[in-house]
Amino acid sequence: MTKGHKIMVIDDDTAMRELLYSVLTKKGYEVTLAVGGEEAFQLMTKSKPDVIILDYLMPRMDGLTFLQRLRSFDTQMPVVMLTAIDSDELEHEAKKLGVYDFLRKGVGLELFIDSISKFVEPKRKPPQAETSRGTILVVDDDPSICDILKRFLTKKGYEITTAASAEKAISKVKERKPNLVLLDINFPAGMDGLTALKKLRQTDKDLSVIMISADTDMRLAREAITLGAADYIMKPFNLEYLELSVMTKIFLES
């Protein structure tokens, strides 16, 4: 890809800004970050972006207001609006203001990158066959949890395998290292999750492991992070946060 194309990301969510910055810079783009619309206008003269990625929900100036101000002096700037709101009315209003694309958060990074690249890369490569976004091992003795995570993450493009115990998880990791392990902390019998985490990290210190648990004892969370867990996510899951955490670990550590 031709390097040097400039992208401005405007989003008040720190995690989302950092994720987009890391993904886009790895793709070769020059990225400027802004927490909100006012800061974006201040930075725009200097950064001269080729494309703006714009969040809708921001506390001081929402995405539509930013667009109205932008279009008063620049009618050609490509803007991609990124939002968690599923609203046809919002999409219609954004497109009336000249949004080039309207993407919902969680759309998948491949589709997102494709939407960005069409504005800054005039000569695009032919589309390639879809490939897996990464392999994830889900380890939980509750079949319903395994099923929920498998269905959700498979739809997002990941290849999922499951294990019902910590012992089976360790065996599967030795057979084929996944990109990420989602590991429950409590099992009714046999090895517990923290012990399994120790063994997995001893076997491969670079293996990304996210602990999942219904236990609200934060001492367990602190111990898991101390032992090298990449994150500690509570049940019942916030699937949007889960996907963000998974994307971050797989895409930024690949």
The 8 nearest C-alpha neighbors of each residue, nearest first, counted from 0:
[[1, 2, 27, 26, 120, 123, 28, 124],
 [2, 0, 3, 4, 27, 120, 28, 119],
 [1, 3, 27, 4, 28, 0, 29, 26],
 [2, 4, 29, 28, 5, 1, 27, 30],
 [5, 3, 28, 2, 29, 49, 119, 6],
 [6, 4, 29, 48, 49, 30, 28, 3],
 [5, 7, 30, 50, 48, 51, 49, 29],
 [6, 8, 31, 51, 30, 48, 32, 52],
 [7, 9, 52, 32, 51, 33, 31, 53],
 [10, 8, 33, 53, 34, 35, 54, 52],
 [9, 11, 54, 34, 12, 35, 16, 8],
 [10, 12, 34, 35, 57, 13, 9, 16],
 [13, 11, 15, 10, 14, 16, 34, 57],
 [14, 12, 16, 15, 17, 11, 10, 34],
 [15, 13, 17, 16, 12, 18, 243, 19],
 [14, 16, 18, 12, 17, 13, 19, 10],
 [17, 15, 13, 19, 18, 14, 20, 10],
 [18, 16, 20, 14, 15, 19, 21, 13],
 [17, 19, 15, 21, 20, 16, 14, 22],
 [20, 18, 22, 16, 21, 17, 23, 15],
 [19, 21, 17, 23, 18, 22, 24, 16],
 [20, 22, 18, 24, 19, 23, 17, 25],
 [21, 23, 19, 25, 20, 24, 18, 26],
 [24, 22, 26, 25, 20, 28, 21, 19],
 [25, 23, 28, 27, 26, 21, 22, 20],
 [26, 24, 22, 27, 23, 21, 28, 20],
 [25, 27, 23, 24, 28, 22, 0, 2],
 [26, 28, 24, 2, 25, 23, 29, 3],
 [29, 27, 24, 4, 23, 26, 5, 3],
 [28, 30, 5, 3, 4, 6, 24, 27],
 [29, 31, 6, 7, 5, 28, 20, 32],
 [30, 32, 7, 8, 6, 33, 29, 46],
 [33, 31, 8, 7, 9, 30, 34, 16],
 [32, 34, 9, 39, 35, 38, 8, 10],
 [35, 33, 11, 10, 9, 38, 32, 36],
 [36, 34, 33, 38, 37, 9, 11, 10],
 [35, 37, 39, 38, 65, 60, 40, 9],
 [38, 36, 40, 39, 35, 41, 60, 65],
 [37, 39, 41, 36, 40, 35, 33, 42],
 [38, 40, 36, 42, 33, 37, 41, 43],
 [41, 39, 43, 37, 42, 38, 36, 44],
 [40, 42, 38, 39, 43, 37, 44, 45],
 [43, 41, 39, 40, 45, 44, 46, 38],
 [42, 44, 46, 40, 47, 45, 41, 39],
 [45, 43, 47, 42, 46, 41, 40, 48],
 [44, 46, 43, 42, 47, 41, 48, 40],
 [45, 47, 43, 48, 44, 42, 31, 5],
 [48, 46, 43, 44, 45, 49, 5, 42],
 [49, 47, 5, 6, 50, 46, 7, 51],
 [48, 50, 5, 6, 4, 47, 119, 51],
 [51, 49, 6, 77, 48, 78, 7, 76],
 [50, 52, 78, 7, 6, 8, 53, 79],
 [53, 51, 8, 79, 80, 78, 7, 9],
 [52, 54, 80, 9, 81, 79, 51, 8],
 [55, 53, 81, 10, 82, 80, 62, 56],
 [54, 56, 62, 61, 82, 57, 53, 81],
 [57, 55, 61, 54, 62, 58, 82, 60],
 [56, 58, 61, 60, 59, 11, 55, 35],
 [59, 57, 60, 61, 56, 11, 35, 55],
 [60, 58, 57, 61, 35, 36, 37, 56],
 [61, 59, 57, 36, 58, 64, 65, 62],
 [60, 62, 57, 55, 56, 64, 63, 65],
 [61, 63, 55, 65, 64, 54, 66, 53],
 [64, 62, 66, 65, 61, 67, 93, 55],
 [65, 63, 67, 66, 61, 62, 60, 68],
 [64, 66, 62, 68, 63, 67, 36, 69],
 [67, 65, 69, 63, 64, 68, 70, 62],
 [68, 66, 64, 70, 65, 69, 63, 71],
 [67, 69, 71, 65, 66, 70, 64, 72],
 [70, 68, 66, 71, 67, 73, 72, 65],
 [69, 71, 74, 73, 72, 67, 68, 66],
 [70, 72, 68, 69, 73, 67, 74, 66],
 [71, 73, 70, 69, 74, 68, 75, 67],
 [74, 72, 70, 75, 69, 71, 76, 68],
 [73, 75, 70, 76, 72, 71, 69, 97],
 [74, 76, 73, 77, 70, 97, 78, 72],
 [75, 77, 74, 73, 78, 50, 49, 51],
 [78, 76, 50, 99, 75, 51, 79, 98],
 [79, 77, 51, 98, 99, 50, 52, 76],
 [80, 78, 100, 52, 99, 101, 98, 53],
 [81, 79, 53, 101, 54, 52, 102, 78],
 [80, 82, 54, 102, 103, 53, 104, 101],
 [83, 81, 103, 104, 84, 55, 54, 80],
 [82, 84, 104, 103, 85, 81, 105, 55],
 [85, 83, 82, 86, 103, 104, 89, 55],
 [84, 86, 83, 87, 103, 82, 89, 90],
 [85, 87, 89, 88, 84, 90, 91, 83],
 [86, 88, 90, 89, 91, 85, 92, 84],
 [89, 87, 91, 86, 90, 92, 93, 85],
 [90, 88, 92, 86, 91, 87, 93, 85],
 [89, 91, 87, 93, 88, 92, 94, 86],
 [92, 90, 88, 94, 89, 93, 87, 95],
 [91, 93, 95, 89, 94, 90, 88, 96],
 [94, 92, 90, 96, 95, 91, 98, 89],
 [93, 95, 98, 97, 96, 91, 92, 90],
 [96, 94, 92, 93, 97, 91, 98, 90],
 [97, 95, 94, 93, 98, 66, 92, 67],
 [96, 98, 94, 95, 99, 93, 74, 78],
 [97, 99, 94, 78, 100, 93, 96, 79],
 [98, 100, 78, 79, 77, 97, 94, 101],
 [99, 101, 79, 98, 80, 102, 78, 114],
 [102, 100, 80, 79, 81, 90, 103, 98],
 [103, 101, 81, 80, 100, 104, 82, 106],
 [102, 104, 82, 83, 81, 106, 105, 101],
 [105, 103, 83, 82, 106, 81, 102, 107],
 [104, 106, 107, 103, 239, 242, 83, 108],
 [105, 107, 104, 103, 102, 108, 110, 111],
 [108, 106, 105, 109, 110, 111, 155, 104],
 [107, 109, 111, 110, 112, 106, 105, 113],
 [110, 108, 112, 111, 107, 113, 106, 114],
 [111, 109, 113, 108, 112, 107, 114, 106],
 [110, 112, 108, 114, 109, 113, 107, 115],
 [113, 111, 115, 109, 114, 110, 108, 116],
 [112, 114, 110, 116, 111, 115, 109, 117],
 [113, 115, 111, 112, 116, 117, 110, 100],
 [116, 114, 112, 113, 117, 118, 111, 119],
 [115, 117, 113, 119, 118, 120, 114, 112],
 [118, 116, 120, 115, 119, 114, 113, 121],
 [117, 119, 116, 115, 120, 77, 50, 121],
 [120, 118, 116, 117, 121, 4, 49, 115],
 [119, 121, 122, 116, 117, 118, 123, 1],
 [122, 120, 123, 119, 117, 118, 116, 124],
 [123, 121, 120, 124, 117, 119, 125, 0],
 [124, 122, 121, 120, 125, 117, 116, 126],
 [123, 125, 126, 122, 127, 120, 0, 121],
 [124, 126, 127, 123, 122, 128, 113, 117],
 [127, 125, 124, 128, 123, 129, 113, 109],
 [128, 126, 129, 125, 124, 130, 109, 123],
 [127, 129, 130, 126, 125, 131, 109, 124],
 [130, 128, 127, 131, 126, 156, 132, 109],
 [129, 131, 128, 132, 156, 127, 133, 157],
 [130, 132, 133, 157, 156, 158, 129, 134],
 [133, 131, 157, 156, 130, 134, 158, 249],
 [134, 132, 157, 131, 178, 158, 135, 249],
 [133, 135, 158, 177, 178, 157, 159, 179],
 [136, 134, 179, 159, 177, 180, 178, 158],
 [135, 137, 180, 160, 161, 159, 181, 138],
 [138, 136, 161, 181, 180, 160, 182, 162],
 [137, 139, 162, 182, 161, 163, 183, 181],
 [140, 138, 163, 183, 141, 145, 164, 162],
 [139, 141, 163, 164, 142, 186, 138, 162],
 [140, 142, 139, 144, 143, 145, 163, 146],
 [143, 141, 145, 144, 146, 140, 139, 163],
 [142, 144, 146, 145, 141, 147, 148, 140],
 [145, 143, 147, 146, 142, 141, 148, 139],
 [146, 144, 142, 148, 143, 147, 149, 139],
 [145, 147, 143, 149, 144, 148, 150, 142],
 [148, 146, 144, 150, 149, 145, 151, 143],
 [147, 149, 151, 145, 146, 150, 152, 144],
 [148, 150, 146, 152, 147, 151, 153, 145],
 [151, 149, 153, 147, 148, 152, 146, 154],
 [152, 150, 148, 154, 149, 153, 147, 155],
 [153, 151, 155, 154, 149, 157, 150, 148],
 [152, 154, 157, 156, 150, 155, 151, 149],
 [155, 153, 152, 156, 151, 150, 157, 149],
 [154, 156, 152, 153, 157, 107, 151, 106],
 [157, 155, 153, 154, 132, 131, 152, 158],
 [158, 156, 153, 132, 133, 131, 152, 134],
 [157, 159, 134, 133, 153, 131, 135, 156],
 [160, 158, 135, 134, 149, 136, 157, 153],
 [159, 161, 136, 137, 135, 158, 162, 149],
 [162, 160, 137, 136, 138, 145, 159, 163],
 [161, 163, 138, 168, 164, 167, 137, 139],
 [162, 164, 140, 139, 138, 161, 167, 165],
 [165, 163, 167, 166, 162, 140, 168, 139],
 [164, 166, 168, 167, 195, 190, 169, 192],
 [165, 167, 169, 168, 164, 170, 190, 195],
 [168, 166, 170, 164, 165, 169, 162, 171],
 [169, 167, 165, 171, 170, 166, 162, 172],
 [168, 170, 172, 166, 171, 167, 165, 173],
 [169, 171, 167, 173, 168, 172, 174, 166],
 [172, 170, 174, 168, 173, 169, 175, 167],
 [171, 173, 176, 169, 175, 174, 170, 168],
 [174, 172, 170, 171, 175, 176, 169, 202],
 [175, 173, 171, 172, 170, 176, 169, 177],
 [176, 174, 172, 173, 171, 177, 170, 178],
 [175, 177, 172, 173, 178, 174, 171, 206],
 [178, 176, 134, 179, 135, 175, 136, 172],
 [177, 179, 134, 135, 133, 249, 176, 207],
 [178, 180, 135, 207, 177, 208, 136, 134],
 [179, 181, 208, 136, 135, 182, 137, 209],
 [182, 180, 137, 209, 210, 138, 208, 136],
 [181, 183, 210, 138, 211, 180, 209, 137],
 [184, 182, 211, 139, 212, 210, 192, 185],
 [183, 185, 192, 212, 191, 193, 211, 182],
 [186, 184, 191, 183, 192, 187, 212, 214],
 [185, 187, 188, 191, 140, 184, 189, 164],
 [188, 186, 185, 189, 140, 191, 190, 164],
 [189, 187, 186, 190, 191, 164, 185, 140],
 [188, 190, 191, 186, 187, 165, 166, 164],
 [189, 191, 165, 194, 195, 166, 192, 188],
 [192, 190, 185, 194, 186, 193, 184, 195],
 [191, 193, 184, 195, 194, 183, 185, 196],
 [192, 194, 196, 195, 191, 184, 197, 223],
 [195, 193, 197, 196, 192, 191, 198, 190],
 [194, 196, 192, 198, 193, 197, 165, 199],
 [195, 197, 193, 199, 194, 198, 192, 200],
 [198, 196, 194, 200, 195, 199, 201, 193],
 [199, 197, 201, 195, 196, 200, 202, 194],
 [198, 200, 202, 196, 201, 197, 195, 203],
 [199, 201, 204, 203, 197, 202, 198, 196],
 [202, 200, 198, 199, 203, 204, 197, 196],
 [201, 203, 199, 200, 198, 204, 173, 197],
 [202, 204, 200, 205, 206, 201, 199, 198],
 [203, 205, 200, 206, 201, 202, 199, 227],
 [206, 204, 203, 207, 200, 252, 202, 208],
 [207, 205, 203, 204, 208, 200, 179, 178],
 [206, 208, 179, 229, 205, 180, 209, 178],
 [209, 207, 180, 228, 229, 179, 181, 206],
 [208, 210, 230, 181, 229, 228, 231, 182],
 [209, 211, 231, 182, 183, 181, 232, 230],
 [212, 210, 183, 232, 182, 233, 231, 184],
 [211, 213, 233, 214, 234, 183, 184, 232],
 [212, 214, 234, 233, 215, 235, 211, 184],
 [215, 213, 212, 216, 233, 234, 219, 217],
 [214, 216, 217, 213, 233, 212, 219, 220],
 [217, 215, 218, 214, 219, 220, 213, 221],
 [218, 216, 220, 219, 215, 221, 214, 222],
 [217, 219, 221, 220, 216, 222, 223, 215],
 [220, 218, 222, 217, 221, 216, 223, 214],
 [221, 219, 217, 223, 218, 222, 231, 224],
 [220, 222, 218, 224, 223, 219, 225, 217],
 [221, 223, 225, 219, 220, 224, 218, 226],
 [222, 224, 226, 220, 225, 221, 228, 219],
 [225, 223, 228, 227, 221, 226, 222, 220],
 [226, 224, 222, 223, 227, 221, 228, 220],
 [227, 225, 223, 224, 228, 222, 197, 196],
 [226, 228, 224, 225, 229, 223, 200, 208],
 [227, 229, 224, 208, 223, 230, 209, 226],
 [228, 230, 209, 208, 207, 227, 224, 231],
 [231, 229, 209, 228, 210, 232, 224, 208],
 [232, 230, 210, 209, 211, 220, 233, 228],
 [233, 231, 211, 210, 230, 212, 234, 236],
 [232, 234, 212, 213, 211, 236, 235, 231],
 [235, 233, 236, 213, 212, 232, 211, 237],
 [234, 236, 233, 237, 213, 212, 232, 238],
 [237, 235, 234, 238, 233, 241, 232, 240],
 [236, 238, 240, 239, 241, 235, 234, 233],
 [237, 239, 241, 240, 236, 242, 151, 243],
 [240, 238, 242, 241, 237, 243, 105, 236],
 [241, 239, 243, 238, 242, 237, 244, 236],
 [240, 242, 238, 244, 239, 243, 245, 237],
 [243, 241, 245, 239, 244, 240, 246, 238],
 [242, 244, 240, 246, 241, 245, 247, 239],
 [243, 245, 247, 241, 242, 246, 240, 248],
 [244, 246, 242, 248, 247, 243, 249, 241],
 [247, 245, 243, 249, 244, 248, 250, 242],
 [246, 248, 244, 245, 250, 251, 249, 243],
 [249, 247, 245, 246, 251, 252, 250, 244],
 [248, 250, 246, 252, 247, 251, 253, 245],
 [251, 249, 253, 247, 246, 252, 248, 22],
 [252, 250, 247, 248, 253, 249, 21, 22],
 [251, 253, 249, 250, 248, 247, 207, 178],
 [252, 250, 251, 249, 178, 248, 133, 247]]
